[in-house]
Amino acid sequence: MTATRTILVSGDHAAPAVAAATALHAARRGRRTVLLAADDPHRTLDAALGVRLEPGPAAYAPGLTVARTDEQAAFRHALGEIGGRLKPALDLLGADPLDPEELTALPGTARLALLRALPAADADVLVVLAPPPADLIATLALPEQLERYLARLVPEQRQAARALRPLLAGLAGVPMPADWLYEARGKAVGALAAARAAITAPGTSVRLVTAADAHPFDELRRIRTGLALHGHRPDAVVVHGVLPEAAAGSPDPWLAALARRRQDELAALAAACGDIPVLTTGPAEATPEAVADRLYGAGPGPGPRPAGPWTVEDRLASDGLLVWHLALPGAERADLDLVRRGDELVVGLGAHRRVLALPSALRRCTVAGAGLHEGVLTVRFAPDPALWPR
């Protein structure tokens, strides 16, 4: 079975049309395709397709099924994992448990619903109308963050000490965690690992959508940096509402000047994106089919692009240093915040933050300095004489 190609389409109000066009294009090429609306409370994808999406998959076109994530089901599933364990405590307190019909999804449940849906997709191509970029980056970062919290709060090694738990309880004077807590931990770890595997799979990528008149340079730079910090890279940037080239020769001086200015902005955006393709749609494409024809034509469309490598350079012989290179395109020095914490390096870039485990060799070193140049963060490490093997 081939791995699923997952495309997360995120951006402004045109993202639904681009997501629908991307899914239609894949289905036309004979790929078994699923189009999924995630975190779409206003049903913008429904409007783009002209159908009402439900949690269950429904056929839309040959080779294409459509659906939406189910926040209520995700919330009930999460509560169901612990509800039975809480019942004795609720009975003791005289509290009545909530009926399933009373449960309403809490803020943040949409992220859990998307994370549950990604590894469950049975398709050659999964196209997701994803949350806006800031929320999408937070969602992509969530499995790693939760895995880290679980490892700290409910360490796996404690599970191995079941035989000693009564003794430890007697010595400590407090009850030790029950077996069900570790069982729940095991299930959570398995679910997070599946979600993380789907997110980090080579065939998973993000496609960004922005308007031609939105002056998106700074925003796109920050989005690219946030994605790169968490190991992702856009496979394309789609700019919609682009004026036709002929408008630059219009007899209307205002329209001609606007068209030339937009052409210059588009060229500058393409230069800033480097080897990331910049695709355009005009103001006239009204249907997903027309958008697909304009964006992709008869070709396969953009493919996934791996994030830049994070490598350790051995400069011990020349400088007595090890240098960790982290590719973070778009990063700016003013946004950067670095903190060494034990065997981890905390990297902050504006609103984005990630805790990175240091490679084994660097754990026996002290930080000697750092620099940021042309989208690459370099952190210099000097061997710690107390820890470095002689």
Residue pairs with C-beta under 8 A, 6 or more apart in sequence:
2 124
3 201
3 202
3 203
4 121
4 123
4 124
4 125
4 126
4 198
4 201
4 203
5 26
5 31
5 124
5 125
5 126
5 203
5 204
5 304
6 118
6 121
6 125
6 126
6 127
6 128
6 198
6 201
6 203
6 204
6 205
7 22
7 125
7 126
7 127
7 128
7 205
7 206
7 207
7 235
8 128
8 130
8 136
8 204
8 205
8 206
8 207
9 15
9 18
9 19
9 22
9 127
9 128
9 129
9 130
9 206
9 207
9 209
10 130
10 131
10 132
10 133
10 136
10 206
10 207
10 208
10 209
11 18
11 132
11 133
11 208
11 209
11 210
11 238
12 209
12 210
12 211
12 214
13 44
14 209
14 211
14 238
14 240
14 241
14 281
15 44
15 129
15 130
15 209
16 37
16 40
16 44
16 45
16 47
16 48
16 129
17 48
17 240
17 285
17 288
17 291
18 207
18 209
18 238
18 240
18 281
18 291
18 295
19 35
19 45
19 48
19 127
19 128
19 129
20 35
20 45
20 48
20 49
20 288
20 291
21 288
21 289
21 291
21 292
21 295
21 296
22 127
22 207
22 292
22 295
22 296
22 301
23 33
23 34
23 35
23 64
23 66
23 125
23 127
24 61
24 64
24 288
24 289
24 292
25 292
25 295
25 296
25 301
26 33
26 64
26 124
26 125
26 127
26 301
27 33
27 61
27 62
27 63
27 64
27 125
28 63
28 292
29 300
30 63
31 63
31 123
31 124
31 125
32 63
32 123
32 124
32 125
33 63
33 64
33 65
33 123
33 124
33 125
33 126
33 127
34 57
34 64
34 65
34 66
34 67
34 121
34 122
34 123
34 125
34 126
34 127
35 45
35 60
35 64
35 65
35 66
35 67
35 127
35 129
36 66
36 67
36 68
36 69
36 117
36 121
36 126
36 127
36 128
36 129
37 43
37 45
37 46
37 53
37 66
37 67
37 68
37 69
37 128
37 129
38 68
38 69
38 110
38 113
38 114
38 117
38 128
38 129
38 130
38 131
39 69
39 110
39 111
39 113
39 114
39 130
39 131
39 135
40 46
40 68
40 129
43 52
43 53
44 129
45 53
45 66
45 68
45 129
46 52
46 53
48 288
49 60
49 66
49 288
51 58
51 60
51 66
53 66
53 67
53 68
54 67
54 68
55 67
55 68
55 69
55 70
55 73
56 67
57 65
57 66
57 67
58 65
58 66
58 67
59 65
60 66
65 123
69 110
69 113
69 114
69 116
69 117
70 113
71 105
71 109
71 110
71 113
72 103
72 104
72 105
73 113
74 105
74 109
74 112
74 113
74 116
75 103
75 104
75 105
75 106
75 109
75 112
76 100
76 103
77 116
78 109
78 112
79 103
81 184
81 187
81 188
82 184
83 97
85 180
85 184
86 97
87 97
90 96
90 97
110 131
111 131
111 135
111 138
111 139
111 142
114 128
114 130
114 131
114 139
115 139
115 142
115 143
115 191
115 192
115 195
116 191
116 195
117 128
118 126
118 128
118 195
118 198
118 199
119 194
119 195
119 197
119 198
121 198
130 136
130 139
130 206
131 139
133 208
133 223
133 226
134 223
134 226
134 351
136 206
137 223
137 226
137 227
137 230
137 352
140 199
140 227
140 230
140 232
141 230
141 354
143 192
143 193
143 195
143 196
143 199
144 196
144 230
144 354
146 188
146 192
147 189
147 192
147 193
147 196
148 355
150 185
150 188
150 189
150 192
154 177
154 181
154 182
154 185
156 185
158 177
158 182
159 182
159 185
161 168
162 179
165 176
166 176
168 176
169 175
169 176
198 204
200 231
202 304
202 306
203 304
204 232
204 304
205 232
205 233
205 234
205 235
205 302
205 303
205 304
205 305
206 227
206 232
206 233
206 234
206 235
207 234
207 235
207 236
207 237
207 238
207 302
208 220
208 223
208 234
208 236
208 237
208 238
209 237
209 238
209 240
210 216
210 219
210 220
210 237
210 238
210 239
210 240
211 239
211 240
211 241
212 239
212 240
212 241
212 242
212 243
212 262
212 265
212 266
212 280
213 241
213 262
215 265
216 239
216 269
217 268
217 269
217 272
220 237
220 269
220 272
220 273
220 330
221 272
221 330
221 332
222 330
222 350
222 351
223 234
224 233
224 234
224 329
224 330
225 328
225 329
225 330
225 331
225 332
225 335
225 349
225 350
225 352
226 349
226 350
226 351
226 352
227 233
227 234
227 307
228 307
228 308
228 327
228 328
228 329
228 330
228 331
229 328
229 347
229 349
229 352
229 354
230 352
230 354
231 307
232 307
233 276
233 305
233 306
233 307
233 308
233 329
234 273
234 276
234 305
235 276
235 277
235 302
235 303
235 304
235 305
236 276
236 277
236 278
236 279
236 301
236 302
237 269
237 273
237 276
237 277
237 278
237 279
238 279
238 280
238 281
238 295
239 266
239 269
239 278
239 279
239 280
239 281
240 280
240 281
241 281
241 282
241 283
242 262
242 266
242 280
242 281
242 282
242 283
243 255
243 258
243 259
243 262
243 282
243 283
244 259
244 282
245 259
245 263
247 255
247 256
247 258
247 259
248 256
248 259
248 260
248 263
249 256
250 256
250 259
266 278
266 280
269 278
270 278
274 329
275 305
276 305
277 302
279 295
279 296
279 302
280 294
281 291
281 294
281 295
282 294
284 290
285 291
285 293
285 294
295 301
307 327
308 327
308 328
308 329
308 375
308 376
309 325
309 327
310 324
310 325
310 326
310 327
311 324
311 325
312 322
312 323
312 324
312 325
312 359
312 361
312 362
313 322
313 323
313 324
313 325
314 322
315 321
315 322
315 323
316 322
316 383
320 382
320 383
321 368
321 380
321 381
321 382
322 361
322 362
322 365
322 380
322 381
322 382
322 383
323 378
323 379
323 380
323 381
324 358
324 359
324 362
324 378
324 379
324 381
325 376
325 377
325 378
326 347
326 376
326 377
326 378
326 379
327 375
327 376
328 349
328 372
328 375
328 376
328 377
329 375
330 375
331 349
331 372
331 375
331 377
332 372
333 372
335 348
335 349
335 350
336 347
336 348
336 349
336 372
336 377
337 346
337 347
337 348
337 349
337 353
338 345
338 346
338 347
338 348
338 367
338 370
338 379
339 345
339 346
339 348
340 346
340 367
341 355
343 357
343 358
343 363
344 355
344 356
344 357
344 358
345 355
345 356
345 358
345 379
346 353
346 354
346 355
346 356
347 353
347 354
347 355
347 356
347 377
362 381
363 387
364 383
364 384
364 387
364 388
365 381
365 382
365 383
365 384
365 387
365 388
366 381
366 382
366 384
367 379
367 380
367 381
368 380
368 381
368 382
369 379
369 380
370 377
370 378
370 379
370 380
371 377
371 378
371 380
372 378
